[in-house]
């Protein structure tokens, strides 16, 4: 997963699907060997979805402020 300004943010660990079978959230795994955490991002944050790459409509700085 990448930010709007091209920074690699992490990998999608899971997706959350609502009762109406629509994607509601993405669970982003962030961190490295010593610490990892999951961040839930609303599906509306996705700006581009390609075969194996997601791009968010947020910059890395905006995402950091939102978390």
C-alpha positions, 0 to 999 in steps of 0.5 A: 500500500502506498500513500498519495505522495508515493511512500510505501506504508505497509501491507494489507493484512486483512479486509473488513466486509460489512453485512451488505458484502461491501468493503468497509475497512482495510487493516494495514500492517505497519512496523518492522521486526521489533514492533508491528501494529494494525491500523484500520483504514476506511475503504473511502481512503483508497484512491486507486486499486491496481492488481496488487497495489493500493494507493491511498488519497492521503499523504504519509504525513496526513496518515500519520496525523490520522493514526 
